[in-house]
Amino acid sequence: MPTRIHRAILFALYQTSVATSILLLPLAVLTRQVGVTLPAHRIVQRLEQAYDATA
């Protein structure tokens, strides 16, 4: 059973990844025009799933 500290760390990591993804959005748009995709959504989804699993 996950502890409160584990859940709090996952929450902080999830929120940080969302904020980082938002900040990288202009870069992602530019790289998408070149044909390169930034896989930031994978990190956000994995952290979201991990956080939800602790509930």
All heavy atoms as TSV, in Angstrom:
chain	resi	resn	atom	element	x	y	z
A	1	MET	N	N	0.843	-1.180	0.000
A	1	MET	CA	C	0.000	0.000	0.000
A	1	MET	C	C	0.887	1.242	0.000
A	1	MET	O	O	1.779	1.385	0.826
A	1	MET	CB	C	-0.893	-0.022	1.232
A	1	MET	CG	C	-1.805	1.147	1.327
A	1	MET	SD	S	-2.962	0.890	2.683
A	1	MET	CE	C	-3.982	2.286	2.433
A	2	PRO	N	N	0.667	2.125	-0.952
A	2	PRO	CA	C	1.504	3.322	-1.027
A	2	PRO	C	C	1.296	4.247	0.169
A	2	PRO	O	O	0.203	4.351	0.709
A	2	PRO	CB	C	1.032	4.011	-2.301
A	2	PRO	CG	C	0.260	2.998	-3.047
A	2	PRO	CD	C	-0.241	2.017	-2.051
A	3	THR	N	N	2.349	4.888	0.539
A	3	THR	CA	C	2.270	5.812	1.656
A	3	THR	C	C	1.870	7.198	1.163
A	3	THR	O	O	1.835	7.471	-0.034
A	3	THR	CB	C	3.632	5.903	2.360
A	3	THR	OG1	O	4.585	6.408	1.421
A	3	THR	CG2	C	4.074	4.556	2.876
A	4	ARG	N	N	1.567	8.063	2.107
A	4	ARG	CA	C	1.194	9.434	1.750
A	4	ARG	C	C	2.332	10.162	1.061
A	4	ARG	O	O	2.105	10.937	0.136
A	4	ARG	CB	C	0.782	10.208	2.995
A	4	ARG	CG	C	-0.559	9.839	3.512
A	4	ARG	CD	C	-0.934	10.736	4.658
A	4	ARG	NE	N	-2.236	10.394	5.168
A	4	ARG	CZ	C	-2.859	11.069	6.090
A	4	ARG	NH1	N	-2.284	12.129	6.635
A	4	ARG	NH2	N	-4.054	10.695	6.502
A	5	ILE	N	N	3.555	9.907	1.516
A	5	ILE	CA	C	4.703	10.592	0.926
A	5	ILE	C	C	4.889	10.139	-0.523
A	5	ILE	O	O	5.210	10.941	-1.396
A	5	ILE	CB	C	5.987	10.393	1.763
A	5	ILE	CG1	C	7.104	11.312	1.280
A	5	ILE	CG2	C	6.464	8.986	1.732
A	5	ILE	CD1	C	7.001	12.689	1.816
A	6	HIS	N	N	4.681	8.865	-0.789
A	6	HIS	CA	C	4.778	8.329	-2.150
A	6	HIS	C	C	3.742	8.993	-3.053
A	6	HIS	O	O	4.041	9.414	-4.176
A	6	HIS	CB	C	4.596	6.811	-2.117
A	6	HIS	CG	C	4.725	6.161	-3.443
A	6	HIS	ND1	N	3.661	5.628	-4.106
A	6	HIS	CD2	C	5.811	5.961	-4.233
A	6	HIS	CE1	C	4.067	5.125	-5.253
A	6	HIS	NE2	N	5.369	5.311	-5.351
A	7	ARG	N	N	2.542	9.096	-2.571
A	7	ARG	CA	C	1.469	9.727	-3.344
A	7	ARG	C	C	1.749	11.217	-3.562
A	7	ARG	O	O	1.527	11.747	-4.645
A	7	ARG	CB	C	0.138	9.533	-2.634
A	7	ARG	CG	C	-1.020	10.053	-3.429
A	7	ARG	CD	C	-2.336	9.767	-2.747
A	7	ARG	NE	N	-3.357	10.578	-3.367
A	7	ARG	CZ	C	-4.398	10.096	-4.021
A	7	ARG	NH1	N	-4.568	8.809	-4.088
A	7	ARG	NH2	N	-5.273	10.889	-4.575
A	8	ALA	N	N	2.268	11.878	-2.549
A	8	ALA	CA	C	2.587	13.306	-2.665
A	8	ALA	C	C	3.705	13.538	-3.683
A	8	ALA	O	O	3.648	14.485	-4.472
A	8	ALA	CB	C	2.986	13.869	-1.309
A	9	ILE	N	N	4.694	12.675	-3.689
A	9	ILE	CA	C	5.790	12.793	-4.653
A	9	ILE	C	C	5.274	12.568	-6.070
A	9	ILE	O	O	5.632	13.307	-6.996
A	9	ILE	CB	C	6.933	11.814	-4.307
A	9	ILE	CG1	C	7.633	12.275	-3.026
A	9	ILE	CG2	C	7.919	11.687	-5.457
A	9	ILE	CD1	C	8.620	11.285	-2.464
A	10	LEU	N	N	4.428	11.563	-6.253
A	10	LEU	CA	C	3.853	11.313	-7.570
A	10	LEU	C	C	3.010	12.493	-8.041
A	10	LEU	O	O	3.047	12.873	-9.210
A	10	LEU	CB	C	3.012	10.041	-7.566
A	10	LEU	CG	C	3.779	8.738	-7.672
A	10	LEU	CD1	C	2.844	7.554	-7.502
A	10	LEU	CD2	C	4.507	8.651	-8.994
A	11	PHE	N	N	2.255	13.080	-7.129
A	11	PHE	CA	C	1.440	14.243	-7.475
A	11	PHE	C	C	2.323	15.410	-7.906
A	11	PHE	O	O	2.047	16.078	-8.910
A	11	PHE	CB	C	0.556	14.652	-6.293
A	11	PHE	CG	C	-0.308	15.833	-6.583
A	11	PHE	CD1	C	-1.400	15.724	-7.429
A	11	PHE	CD2	C	-0.037	17.066	-6.021
A	11	PHE	CE1	C	-2.207	16.827	-7.710
A	11	PHE	CE2	C	-0.831	18.164	-6.289
A	11	PHE	CZ	C	-1.919	18.037	-7.135
A	12	ALA	N	N	3.391	15.647	-7.167
A	12	ALA	CA	C	4.309	16.742	-7.512
A	12	ALA	C	C	4.974	16.492	-8.861
A	12	ALA	O	O	5.108	17.415	-9.680
A	12	ALA	CB	C	5.358	16.911	-6.424
A	13	LEU	N	N	5.385	15.259	-9.113
A	13	LEU	CA	C	5.993	14.928	-10.399
A	13	LEU	C	C	5.001	15.091	-11.542
A	13	LEU	O	O	5.345	15.587	-12.617
A	13	LEU	CB	C	6.538	13.499	-10.378
A	13	LEU	CG	C	7.801	13.273	-9.584
A	13	LEU	CD1	C	8.110	11.785	-9.492
A	13	LEU	CD2	C	8.967	14.022	-10.214
A	14	TYR	N	N	3.763	14.675	-11.303
A	14	TYR	CA	C	2.726	14.805	-12.328
A	14	TYR	C	C	2.478	16.279	-12.645
A	14	TYR	O	O	2.446	16.676	-13.809
A	14	TYR	CB	C	1.438	14.128	-11.861
A	14	TYR	CG	C	0.263	14.374	-12.767
A	14	TYR	CD1	C	0.236	13.865	-14.055
A	14	TYR	CD2	C	-0.820	15.130	-12.349
A	14	TYR	CE1	C	-0.836	14.105	-14.896
A	14	TYR	CE2	C	-1.896	15.371	-13.178
A	14	TYR	CZ	C	-1.904	14.851	-14.451
A	14	TYR	OH	O	-2.959	15.091	-15.285
A	15	GLN	N	N	2.326	17.096	-11.636
A	15	GLN	CA	C	2.074	18.521	-11.846
A	15	GLN	C	C	3.265	19.193	-12.534
A	15	GLN	O	O	3.090	20.052	-13.397
A	15	GLN	CB	C	1.770	19.215	-10.516
A	15	GLN	CG	C	0.458	18.792	-9.909
A	15	GLN	CD	C	-0.726	19.182	-10.774
A	15	GLN	OE1	O	-0.753	20.232	-11.384
A	15	GLN	NE2	N	-1.705	18.309	-10.825
A	16	THR	N	N	4.466	18.794	-12.163
A	16	THR	CA	C	5.666	19.341	-12.791
A	16	THR	C	C	5.735	18.954	-14.263
A	16	THR	O	O	6.095	19.773	-15.116
A	16	THR	CB	C	6.924	18.864	-12.053
A	16	THR	OG1	O	6.826	19.242	-10.681
A	16	THR	CG2	C	8.183	19.455	-12.656
A	17	SER	N	N	5.378	17.718	-14.573
A	17	SER	CA	C	5.416	17.284	-15.968
A	17	SER	C	C	4.368	18.016	-16.802
A	17	SER	O	O	4.616	18.348	-17.961
A	17	SER	CB	C	5.230	15.770	-16.071
A	17	SER	OG	O	3.922	15.385	-15.703
A	18	VAL	N	N	3.205	18.276	-16.232
A	18	VAL	CA	C	2.177	19.032	-16.950
A	18	VAL	C	C	2.663	20.459	-17.203
A	18	VAL	O	O	2.544	20.977	-18.324
A	18	VAL	CB	C	0.841	19.034	-16.177
A	18	VAL	CG1	C	-0.141	20.009	-16.783
A	18	VAL	CG2	C	0.251	17.634	-16.139
A	19	ALA	N	N	3.220	21.091	-16.199
A	19	ALA	CA	C	3.722	22.458	-16.358
A	19	ALA	C	C	4.863	22.522	-17.372
A	19	ALA	O	O	4.912	23.437	-18.211
A	19	ALA	CB	C	4.193	23.002	-15.010
A	20	THR	N	N	5.758	21.552	-17.334
A	20	THR	CA	C	6.859	21.506	-18.290
A	20	THR	C	C	6.345	21.313	-19.710
A	20	THR	O	O	6.843	21.941	-20.649
A	20	THR	CB	C	7.834	20.373	-17.921
A	20	THR	OG1	O	8.297	20.578	-16.586
A	20	THR	CG2	C	9.024	20.338	-18.856
A	21	SER	N	N	5.342	20.466	-19.864
A	21	SER	CA	C	4.759	20.242	-21.192
A	21	SER	C	C	4.135	21.517	-21.732
A	21	SER	O	O	4.255	21.821	-22.924
A	21	SER	CB	C	3.702	19.143	-21.130
A	21	SER	OG	O	4.289	17.917	-20.778
A	22	ILE	N	N	3.479	22.268	-20.872
A	22	ILE	CA	C	2.881	23.532	-21.304
A	22	ILE	C	C	3.966	24.523	-21.714
A	22	ILE	O	O	3.837	25.221	-22.728
A	22	ILE	CB	C	1.982	24.117	-20.196
A	22	ILE	CG1	C	0.755	23.220	-20.011
A	22	ILE	CG2	C	1.575	25.544	-20.506
A	22	ILE	CD1	C	-0.082	23.546	-18.794
A	23	LEU	N	N	5.042	24.573	-20.954
A	23	LEU	CA	C	6.132	25.487	-21.282
A	23	LEU	C	C	6.839	25.089	-22.579
A	23	LEU	O	O	7.351	25.944	-23.300
A	23	LEU	CB	C	7.145	25.544	-20.139
A	23	LEU	CG	C	6.662	26.224	-18.862
A	23	LEU	CD1	C	7.700	26.074	-17.761
A	23	LEU	CD2	C	6.368	27.689	-19.120
A	24	LEU	N	N	6.873	23.797	-22.875
A	24	LEU	CA	C	7.534	23.318	-24.091
A	24	LEU	C	C	6.630	23.340	-25.321
A	24	LEU	O	O	7.061	22.963	-26.411
A	24	LEU	CB	C	8.050	21.892	-23.874
A	24	LEU	CG	C	9.243	21.740	-22.948
A	24	LEU	CD1	C	9.568	20.272	-22.743
A	24	LEU	CD2	C	10.449	22.470	-23.506
A	25	LEU	N	N	5.407	23.779	-25.154
A	25	LEU	CA	C	4.458	23.772	-26.265
A	25	LEU	C	C	4.954	24.542	-27.491
A	25	LEU	O	O	4.860	24.023	-28.615
A	25	LEU	CB	C	3.102	24.299	-25.811
A	25	LEU	CG	C	1.989	24.209	-26.838
A	25	LEU	CD1	C	1.744	22.761	-27.245
A	25	LEU	CD2	C	0.719	24.815	-26.281
A	26	PRO	N	N	5.501	25.753	-27.360
A	26	PRO	CA	C	6.006	26.432	-28.559
A	26	PRO	C	C	7.110	25.637	-29.273
A	26	PRO	O	O	7.147	25.569	-30.501
A	26	PRO	CB	C	6.549	27.757	-28.032
A	26	PRO	CG	C	5.836	27.975	-26.750
A	26	PRO	CD	C	5.599	26.612	-26.178
A	27	LEU	N	N	7.981	25.027	-28.505
A	27	LEU	CA	C	9.037	24.199	-29.092
A	27	LEU	C	C	8.444	22.979	-29.787
A	27	LEU	O	O	8.893	22.591	-30.871
A	27	LEU	CB	C	10.033	23.761	-28.016
A	27	LEU	CG	C	11.178	22.863	-28.482
A	27	LEU	CD1	C	12.055	23.604	-29.480
A	27	LEU	CD2	C	11.981	22.387	-27.289
A	28	ALA	N	N	7.439	22.392	-29.187
A	28	ALA	CA	C	6.787	21.228	-29.785
A	28	ALA	C	C	6.125	21.579	-31.109
A	28	ALA	O	O	6.157	20.800	-32.055
A	28	ALA	CB	C	5.767	20.647	-28.811
A	29	VAL	N	N	5.525	22.759	-31.180
A	29	VAL	CA	C	4.883	23.195	-32.424
A	29	VAL	C	C	5.936	23.380	-33.522
A	29	VAL	O	O	5.729	22.948	-34.661
A	29	VAL	CB	C	4.084	24.497	-32.200
A	29	VAL	CG1	C	3.615	25.088	-33.511
A	29	VAL	CG2	C	2.909	24.237	-31.279
A	30	LEU	N	N	7.060	23.977	-33.180
A	30	LEU	CA	C	8.128	24.176	-34.165
A	30	LEU	C	C	8.722	22.848	-34.631
A	30	LEU	O	O	8.958	22.657	-35.823
A	30	LEU	CB	C	9.224	25.065	-33.581
A	30	LEU	CG	C	8.864	26.529	-33.373
A	30	LEU	CD1	C	10.000	27.262	-32.659
A	30	LEU	CD2	C	8.555	27.194	-34.695
A	31	THR	N	N	8.973	21.958	-33.716
A	31	THR	CA	C	9.555	20.673	-34.102
A	31	THR	C	C	8.557	19.828	-34.891
A	31	THR	O	O	8.953	19.048	-35.749
A	31	THR	CB	C	10.054	19.881	-32.887
A	31	THR	OG1	O	8.971	19.649	-31.991
A	31	THR	CG2	C	11.180	20.604	-32.186
A	32	ARG	N	N	7.294	19.996	-34.628
A	32	ARG	CA	C	6.262	19.257	-35.372
A	32	ARG	C	C	6.241	19.677	-36.836
A	32	ARG	O	O	6.021	18.851	-37.714
A	32	ARG	CB	C	4.899	19.497	-34.729
A	32	ARG	CG	C	3.762	18.745	-35.316
A	32	ARG	CD	C	3.710	17.376	-34.669
A	32	ARG	NE	N	2.641	16.590	-35.229
A	32	ARG	CZ	C	1.668	16.057	-34.529
A	32	ARG	NH1	N	1.644	16.227	-33.223
A	32	ARG	NH2	N	0.766	15.327	-35.104
A	33	GLN	N	N	6.502	20.962	-37.091
A	33	GLN	CA	C	6.551	21.446	-38.468
A	33	GLN	C	C	7.727	20.846	-39.229
A	33	GLN	O	O	7.675	20.675	-40.439
A	33	GLN	CB	C	6.643	22.971	-38.495
A	33	GLN	CG	C	5.368	23.640	-38.036
A	33	GLN	CD	C	5.478	25.151	-38.009
A	33	GLN	OE1	O	6.571	25.711	-38.137
A	33	GLN	NE2	N	4.348	25.812	-37.827
A	34	VAL	N	N	8.787	20.516	-38.513
A	34	VAL	CA	C	9.961	19.894	-39.123
A	34	VAL	C	C	9.744	18.392	-39.302
A	34	VAL	O	O	10.397	17.757	-40.109
A	34	VAL	CB	C	11.216	20.166	-38.259
A	34	VAL	CG1	C	12.444	19.493	-38.805
A	34	VAL	CG2	C	11.442	21.660	-38.132
A	35	GLY	N	N	8.815	17.831	-38.542
A	35	GLY	CA	C	8.527	16.410	-38.658
A	35	GLY	C	C	8.958	15.586	-37.460
A	35	GLY	O	O	8.936	14.360	-37.498
A	36	VAL	N	N	9.357	16.249	-36.395
A	36	VAL	CA	C	9.792	15.564	-35.169
A	36	VAL	C	C	8.731	15.772	-34.097
A	36	VAL	O	O	8.249	16.882	-33.908
A	36	VAL	CB	C	11.150	16.111	-34.682
A	36	VAL	CG1	C	11.584	15.422	-33.404
A	36	VAL	CG2	C	12.199	15.977	-35.763
A	37	THR	N	N	8.375	14.702	-33.410
A	37	THR	CA	C	7.373	14.795	-32.356
A	37	THR	C	C	8.039	14.633	-30.996
A	37	THR	O	O	8.817	13.692	-30.794
A	37	THR	CB	C	6.305	13.701	-32.534
A	37	THR	OG1	O	5.752	13.820	-33.841
A	37	THR	CG2	C	5.207	13.834	-31.512
A	38	LEU	N	N	7.737	15.530	-30.078
A	38	LEU	CA	C	8.238	15.406	-28.711
A	38	LEU	C	C	7.297	14.480	-27.934
A	38	LEU	O	O	6.090	14.715	-27.897
A	38	LEU	CB	C	8.298	16.773	-28.028
A	38	LEU	CG	C	9.267	17.791	-28.621
A	38	LEU	CD1	C	9.180	19.108	-27.865
A	38	LEU	CD2	C	10.679	17.264	-28.592
A	39	PRO	N	N	7.814	13.454	-27.283
A	39	PRO	CA	C	6.957	12.480	-26.588
A	39	PRO	C	C	6.592	12.878	-25.161
A	39	PRO	O	O	6.531	12.040	-24.274
A	39	PRO	CB	C	7.816	11.217	-26.602
A	39	PRO	CG	C	9.210	11.734	-26.524
A	39	PRO	CD	C	9.206	13.009	-27.329
A	40	ALA	N	N	6.327	14.155	-24.918
A	40	ALA	CA	C	6.010	14.618	-23.566
A	40	ALA	C	C	4.706	14.016	-23.056
A	40	ALA	O	O	4.542	13.802	-21.854
A	40	ALA	CB	C	5.932	16.133	-23.526
A	41	HIS	N	N	3.787	13.714	-23.945
A	41	HIS	CA	C	2.501	13.154	-23.524
A	41	HIS	C	C	2.664	11.792	-22.859
A	41	HIS	O	O	1.882	11.430	-21.988
A	41	HIS	CB	C	1.553	13.050	-24.722
A	41	HIS	CG	C	1.988	12.074	-25.762
A	41	HIS	ND1	N	2.964	12.374	-26.696
A	41	HIS	CD2	C	1.602	10.807	-26.009
A	41	HIS	CE1	C	3.141	11.324	-27.476
A	41	HIS	NE2	N	2.333	10.358	-27.083
A	42	ARG	N	N	3.695	11.056	-23.241
A	42	ARG	CA	C	3.924	9.737	-22.633
A	42	ARG	C	C	4.289	9.866	-21.155
A	42	ARG	O	O	3.807	9.096	-20.324
A	42	ARG	CB	C	5.039	9.001	-23.363
A	42	ARG	CG	C	4.679	8.592	-24.755
A	42	ARG	CD	C	5.808	7.834	-25.368
A	42	ARG	NE	N	5.614	7.677	-26.798
A	42	ARG	CZ	C	6.553	7.314	-27.635
A	42	ARG	NH1	N	7.777	7.062	-27.184
A	42	ARG	NH2	N	6.288	7.198	-28.912
A	43	ILE	N	N	5.123	10.839	-20.850
A	43	ILE	CA	C	5.535	11.050	-19.461
A	43	ILE	C	C	4.341	11.462	-18.614
A	43	ILE	O	O	4.133	10.941	-17.511
A	43	ILE	CB	C	6.652	12.110	-19.394
A	43	ILE	CG1	C	7.897	11.611	-20.113
A	43	ILE	CG2	C	6.969	12.488	-17.956
A	43	ILE	CD1	C	8.951	12.663	-20.331
A	44	VAL	N	N	3.550	12.383	-19.142
A	44	VAL	CA	C	2.375	12.861	-18.407
A	44	VAL	C	C	1.396	11.711	-18.176
A	44	VAL	O	O	0.881	11.535	-17.066
A	44	VAL	CB	C	1.698	14.031	-19.157
A	44	VAL	CG1	C	0.392	14.417	-18.488
A	44	VAL	CG2	C	2.632	15.227	-19.227
A	45	GLN	N	N	1.152	10.899	-19.189
A	45	GLN	CA	C	0.208	9.783	-19.055
A	45	GLN	C	C	0.697	8.751	-18.043
A	45	GLN	O	O	-0.083	8.239	-17.235
A	45	GLN	CB	C	-0.020	9.107	-20.406
A	45	GLN	CG	C	-0.871	9.914	-21.347
A	45	GLN	CD	C	-1.000	9.258	-22.714
A	45	GLN	OE1	O	-0.270	8.340	-23.045
A	45	GLN	NE2	N	-1.944	9.756	-23.500
A	46	ARG	N	N	1.980	8.432	-18.081
A	46	ARG	CA	C	2.518	7.443	-17.135
A	46	ARG	C	C	2.440	7.930	-15.690
A	46	ARG	O	O	2.092	7.174	-14.787
A	46	ARG	CB	C	3.948	7.089	-17.502
A	46	ARG	CG	C	4.033	6.237	-18.736
A	46	ARG	CD	C	5.441	5.856	-19.049
A	46	ARG	NE	N	5.483	5.103	-20.281
A	46	ARG	CZ	C	6.584	4.867	-20.951
A	46	ARG	NH1	N	7.743	5.310	-20.516
A	46	ARG	NH2	N	6.542	4.174	-22.070
A	47	LEU	N	N	2.762	9.189	-15.482
A	47	LEU	CA	C	2.683	9.728	-14.127
A	47	LEU	C	C	1.238	9.827	-13.663
A	47	LEU	O	O	0.945	9.590	-12.491
A	47	LEU	CB	C	3.367	11.091	-14.056
A	47	LEU	CG	C	4.894	11.046	-14.071
A	47	LEU	CD1	C	5.466	12.436	-14.231
A	47	LEU	CD2	C	5.421	10.397	-12.815
A	48	GLU	N	N	0.340	10.160	-14.576
A	48	GLU	CA	C	-1.085	10.208	-14.221
A	48	GLU	C	C	-1.588	8.818	-13.815
A	48	GLU	O	O	-2.287	8.673	-12.821
A	48	GLU	CB	C	-1.898	10.743	-15.379
A	48	GLU	CG	C	-3.380	10.813	-15.097
A	48	GLU	CD	C	-4.199	11.282	-16.290
A	48	GLU	OE1	O	-3.668	11.299	-17.418
A	48	GLU	OE2	O	-5.364	11.621	-16.073
A	49	GLN	N	N	-1.206	7.805	-14.578
A	49	GLN	CA	C	-1.615	6.446	-14.251
A	49	GLN	C	C	-1.035	5.993	-12.917
A	49	GLN	O	O	-1.720	5.345	-12.121
A	49	GLN	CB	C	-1.186	5.487	-15.358
A	49	GLN	CG	C	-1.946	5.663	-16.651
A	49	GLN	CD	C	-1.369	4.850	-17.788
A	49	GLN	OE1	O	-0.294	4.258	-17.660
A	49	GLN	NE2	N	-2.049	4.855	-18.914
A	50	ALA	N	N	0.217	6.330	-12.667
A	50	ALA	CA	C	0.853	5.955	-11.401
A	50	ALA	C	C	0.161	6.651	-10.231
A	50	ALA	O	O	-0.069	6.048	-9.181
A	50	ALA	CB	C	2.337	6.295	-11.432
A	51	TYR	N	N	-0.157	7.922	-10.409
A	51	TYR	CA	C	-0.831	8.659	-9.338
A	51	TYR	C	C	-2.226	8.096	-9.099
A	51	TYR	O	O	-2.649	7.914	-7.957
A	51	TYR	CB	C	-0.901	10.146	-9.687
A	51	TYR	CG	C	-1.643	10.968	-8.663
A	51	TYR	CD1	C	-1.084	11.204	-7.413
A	51	TYR	CD2	C	-2.915	11.463	-8.922
A	51	TYR	CE1	C	-1.766	11.934	-6.465
A	51	TYR	CE2	C	-3.593	12.198	-7.980
A	51	TYR	CZ	C	-3.019	12.436	-6.757
A	51	TYR	OH	O	-3.695	13.154	-5.814
A	52	ASP	N	N	-2.958	7.815	-10.171
A	52	ASP	CA	C	-4.296	7.245	-10.024
A	52	ASP	C	C	-4.261	5.874	-9.371
A	52	ASP	O	O	-5.203	5.499	-8.658
A	52	ASP	CB	C	-5.000	7.154	-11.381
A	52	ASP	CG	C	-5.424	8.519	-11.901
A	52	ASP	OD1	O	-5.495	9.465	-11.097
A	52	ASP	OD2	O	-5.685	8.618	-13.123
A	53	ALA	N	N	-3.212	5.136	-9.597
A	53	ALA	CA	C	-3.095	3.803	-8.997
A	53	ALA	C	C	-2.899	3.869	-7.482
A	53	ALA	O	O	-3.185	2.891	-6.785
A	53	ALA	CB	C	-1.922	3.049	-9.631
A	54	THR	N	N	-2.441	5.005	-6.970
A	54	THR	CA	C	-2.245	5.128	-5.527
A	54	THR	C	C	-3.537	5.503	-4.810
A	54	THR	O	O	-3.585	5.476	-3.581
A	54	THR	CB	C	-1.177	6.183	-5.201
A	54	THR	OG1	O	-1.600	7.456	-5.669
A	54	THR	CG2	C	0.156	5.810	-5.799
A	55	ALA	N	N	-4.562	5.849	-5.560
A	55	ALA	CA	C	-5.831	6.274	-4.934
A	55	ALA	C	C	-6.602	5.112	-4.362
A	55	ALA	O	O	-6.450	3.990	-4.661
A	55	ALA	CB	C	-6.696	7.003	-5.954
